[in-house]
Amino acid sequence: MDVFVLFYLSPELILMGFALLILGLDLLWRERNAQTLGYLALAALVAALGMSIVLGLRVSATDASGLQWGNQVALFCGVCGGTFADLLYWAPRDLADALYVSDNLTNFFRIVGSLTGIIVLMASFDYMRARKYAGEFYALFLLAVAALIMMAASTNLLMIFLTLEFLSIMSYILTGFLREDKRSIEAALKYFLYGAIASAVMLYGMSLFYGATGSLNLGEIGKVITGDTNYEIMALFAFGLMLAGIGFKIALVPFHMWAPDAYEGAPTPVTAFLSVGPKVAGFAVLLRVVLQVIVVYRNDWVTIFATLAILTMTLGNVVALTQTNLKRLLAYSSIAQAGYMLIGMASISFSANPLEGINAVLIYIAAYLFTNLGAFLVVIAIENKTGAVDLSQYSGMIKRAPGLAVLMVYFMLSLAGIPPTAGFLGKFFVFGAAINADLGWLAAIGVINSVISLFYYMRVIRPMFFEVAPEGAAPITYSRWIRAGLVITSVMTLLIMLLPMPLFNLASYGAQIFGVAMR
Amino acid sequence: MIPYLSLITFIPLLGAIIILFLPNDKAIKQFAIAWSIIPLVLATVAWATLSSWAPPYNFVYNACGVTIDSASAGYTFGECAPWISTLGIQYHLGADGLSMPLIWLTTLLTTLGLFYSAKVIQNRVKEFFALFLLLEVGMLGVFVSLDLFLFYVFWEIGLVPMYFLIGIWGHDTDRPQYAAIKFFMYTLAGSVFMLLGIIALYLYSSPNTFDMTLLAANQANMPFSKDVLISSLAFLGFFLAFSIKMPLFPFHTWLPDAHTAAPTAGSVILAGILLKLGGYGFFRILLPIFPQVSQQWAFWIGVLAVISIVYGALVAMAQTDFKRLVAYSSVNHMGFVILGFAAAAALTAEQMQNPHYINNGASAINGAVLAMFSHGVITGGLFFLVGMLYERTHTRELALFGGFGSQIPVYGALLLLTSFASLGLPGLAGFVGEFMVMNGAYSTLTLLAFIAVWGIVFTAAYFLWKIIQKILLGNVSEQWAKLPDLKGYEILTLAPLAVLMFAIGLFPNWILDTINTASIAILEYMKRM
């Protein structure tokens, strides 16, 4: 294997290298220069984002226009090594025996992952300043982002399991990071217990695939299963078991039980990360497994995803209606949001029309990332200053922090899918894909759910605007890092709606690797 | 060419942003009023330009790859820019005789609303005026959009400021927060189904398009019009959105709460413009794009319209609260607009060949659109009058009023004028539109027209009995002995509306000529079904 292949791993290598560096420096400096370590972590994430974009660009051999998006590199496999020059040019090849790929989909999730990392990190600077072990936090956080990206790049059951466990363990530790806080410990323990069981079930499903097909590689399993319809029951059963593990990461109903408690107990920046990172990575794995392994049994997986979508949306939305703790409310909201993404999964129809499921899922993920992180940034800004995470403590926010209050309205509208927001565009693509796949009824259930969700999203707004602040409540100030995060998230939430073409192109390149050609 | 429509739509947005940076309440109020006059002037110029092209035209509409000989469609001021190219979504604006009067009315009522609010709104001034201008953007955007995606975006934008206007500045006794969320959720519930309908139209059109003008012009050859299930479901989605917005019985239950709880200027905009968004959709989208489905369901939609007319009138008669009464009167009047839609939609393919029926169809559409315009003027005025009385008495209980005709004569005269206009006295604005609707409905929906006439009787009854008799006649009670009459700014607020009531009632042609160009175009599209 050519050593230059490592170039195609650079975002992950940067993140892990910096994580180790931060750990080492933390050991030397003890608690002294925690903030510097935070900046180092931020630098690592920005570098990873930059490399992800560079990796996505390819030098086109045939096209005179020069730089274009889209390349595909398989790593750690027997036959696909090649030289650096080979790799640099677009060379479609059989990726069947790859362990790990650096393709358009990976690059999409690299960008999504490092952006999530950057925004969450900006939100955690203030939060960690007041707390101990900041250095360890930054190191673990970088590893979690690296794990997220690696999960999206895995095309082998073993690799999927390892990366998923990697991400899980990082998440457990981060959730229980407030060692003196009982709720944080309880949240971590709950998360761990559920997670351990889910992983075990998933491993059993993987073992079925291996036992039946003799391969751990998604592409090869797919070939065997596609060739013989006798495998249908086994494949779907095994996939169902794997779904327990992946669904746990995404927090799909009925594997969602951990989410509200973990979200409530975890340090709020970690909650923000949990609501986006693992979810997004879970969808990457889901896309790869469904489209490479059991793609022929489309009727079956459409039914599975449609059912799960209805359960996840409806339960998430209905339970969210009565929540008063904002972190819990956003937890149920994010469960419901995953339900809309599942509509996109159910609507994968390999259509040439841009309203196509894979596209819709990817666009929805990007829209959700900025919107949800934006909402969490507002919560964190208010919590840092007042310690408040309950709706009743939000009264009169418009007077205390007008900027935060107005942005919160914008993010809530985006989550509810009201234009002009990114969330609307995501829902538009998801429902459009559903109608395009002859699942109009599923789209109808989806829109009814988005009407229900409006009620609790507006419940967040109500005390902020309609009630009077308590006597003597001080204005809320927040650091420039949170301000920067808010600017990024709100501007992106608006831009995705106003100028959606770049995101659309990015998503459709991601969809191309599954042979879906968009016009 | 000056991009009139973009300017009219987005100048208020710029104003809302500028307001955020203004230092004090006085500056905000003066700026907002002055600023809102710009779109009013532009809209006036635009309408005048459109009228000057009155038939026969020598003008061809050409924008966004759509070329329409304006002899069959009166679109003008077309603007086009690419937006989401992969889905063929374009920033396509245009106006015709259907939208132009409503655009103008929006800018007028916004200016009047801001002018009146400058005197009565004292708390959270900055938010109020910024939201009010934002609301104007949403409403104008709906009227100028010719792309369904863009239309939907603007349709939803208007909901948010209205939610806050009701929730923050509503009177505490009217449960404003409840009314606000009820309004938001009801309207959203309708519009999300419209979104599904929009997507279905796109997917089942060939070539795939969101362009209203193309969908209407080519609907006969589109796949959706050949698929009864798809076109019926898409129709239903649009119908739900529009009839909740109108509101048509039985989707009207959000209206009394929202109208009652809203601050005066908010009620004026709600009744004056927001309801018209629904009516506009009926004529802009349902009739030209779904002529067949409209024709199939015309009778039953007419039945709902007649129920709205009669039920609205009877419920209004039962109210003891002045503002609630006016709110229900909107259900009553909007029924006529839908009846006009149903009457035009009911024309069969054979009847379309008969000039007599075509004339009746045109009369129904012209009447319905004029009724929308007049209702905006009249009910806008009524809500101002309700608010002015409330500012003086701090109650809206009709039972407590009486004798105000002699106590506050200027108020009495204006209330008398507006009430007569609303109940349809010939010579005033309300009469012309509703008469033309009845005229159109008589030939196609005879039975329904017959019942609807009784609605007019009930309308007269509640205005004469509940408003004129209870408020203006009788003896003045002790507590109102020192009630002051209208002040200068209040008269100034009402004066343009009063002038319009006479202008439409006595000389309806200046507006009917404009509307008629659009009605003919709509009928032309319907003929192709």
Interface residues (C-beta under 8 A of the other chain):
Chain A: N353 P354 L355 I398 V409 L413 I418 P419 P420 F424 F428 F431 G432 I435 N436 G440 A443 A444 V447 I448 S450 V451 L454 F455 M458 R462 F465 F466 P500 M501 F504 S508 M518 R519
Chain B: I84 S85 T86 L87 E127 F149 Y152 V153 E156 I157 L159 V160 Y163 F164 G167 I168 P176 Q177 I181 F184 M185 L188 A189 V192 F193 L195 L196 I199 A200 Y202 L203 N208 L233
